[in-house]
Amino acid sequence: MTNDYSEMSDEELAALRQQIDRELASRTKKPVKPTPPTQPPVKTPKVPVRSFGGMSAKFCRKCGHPIWGTRSSASLGSHSTPLFYVKGRGDKPKQVTHCPGCDRKLSPGRLKYDDETEAAIRDALKRPDDPPKPNSTMWSEYCVECGYNIGVITSTPPQFYDEGDRKKPVNTCPNCHAPLKEADDVEFSELQKDRLWLAYSILIRAAEEHSALQPEFTHLLERMRNNRPESLAEVKGIIGIYLSGYNTDKAALKECLAKCRQYCQANGIEVANEFHYNYNPSHKEFKIANLLQEQIGVIVATRGWATGDSLREGVAFVRELERAGIHLEIIDTEDEDKPGSRE
């Protein structure tokens, strides 16, 4: 093929043009992506239909419309979310965010039990002997409508403040301008609610533990008293002081010490050490092995010393003392017999 295009024949020019077209097509043609392997379709898990039987039945505080409430399951690192339902078509649960009766945004604090239950709760919490005290405690809560931080004093009527600033009283939310009239116009955050519920759960478990273990602890002390050695003379012992509550004055401490020391002196006990704090299993000086190594044969303590931190731990400790042959002598004091002391 000649390089002088003017001397080329028509057939040669046509062949050259086809060659150029093929070359350009091969350079500009996009690569064909490989077809991905066929995968089975992803099945979306079905959300179980909720039933009213698994939810608590309450009523809107403003209009009395029946509302059923529950909470979503909290995943790791998150907090449960309150969910609200009303009767929908065919009396099936229908999820809502606002009350169908008054259109208020729903929150747990805006719901109540039936009148009879509410009255019973008020009677249970009523303390007729306590004189009324002015309420000046401010709580940091949040607007139900938009979540804006509002400080509230739960007086009658409640007082509201912009972000808890006592110099900025408000009667509407500074963010969404929703009226603030009732205490349920604001609420704790979900994190605050979870922490409060945790605190209440701990208190409830402690109360249940106390009622279940207190008879056993009393029985252990009686058995320890009945099996008291005939003589404690020249036996090495330690003194444990329990102070009920905080800010106990020094006079009470001296009185407790005086009674324990008097008992040790009267029985010829050699006092090796004195502890002015409650028994705790984490303290190495109270480990049974260490007590035996120090040849401690008796512990003289005020009532409640062994159970100052936990009644369950106190019961376990007295059992260990009994098995090790270490006598526990409880000295009652007037301070611990007063109402409200932790026994």
Buried (B, 14 or more C-beta within 10 A) or exposed (E): EEEEEEEBEEEEEEEEEEEEEEEEEEEEEEEEEEEEEEEEEEEEEEEEEBEBEEBEEBBBBBEBBBBBBBBEEEEEEEBBEBBBBBEEEEEEBBEBEEBBBEEBBBBBBBBBBEEEEBEEEEEEEEEEEEEEEEEEEBBBBBBBBEEBBBBBBBEEEBBBBBEBEEEEEBEBBBBEEBEBEEBBBBBBBBEBBBEEEEEEEEEEEEEEBBEEBBEBBEEBBEEBEEEEEEEBEEBBBBBBBBBBEEEBEEEBBEBBBEBBBEBBEEBEBBBBEBBEEBBEBEEEEBEBEEBEEEEBBBBBBBBBBBBBBBBBBBBBBBEBBBEEEBBBBBBEBEBBEEEEBBB
